[in-house]
């Protein structure tokens, strides 16, 4: 899937984008810094929500 068409990120993708640990991503999820859902026991983070959060924190 092309990145432009993507609607969600995985935890691993956020780790790579932000250059932080898995634990750091889980803390952000726990603090509800962006929208996410559980699908098949895995977190799926809204790309739109994350991108907006990232834009505010650059």
WODA-V878705 format. One line per field, one symbol per residue. phi: phi as a letter, one per 40 degrees, with the letter a starting at -180 (. if undefined). A space follows every 10 residues. Layout:
# WODA-V878705
phi=???
This chain:
# WODA-V878705
phi=.cdcccbabc dcccdcccgb cddccccccc cfcacabcbg gbcbcdcccc ccccdcbc
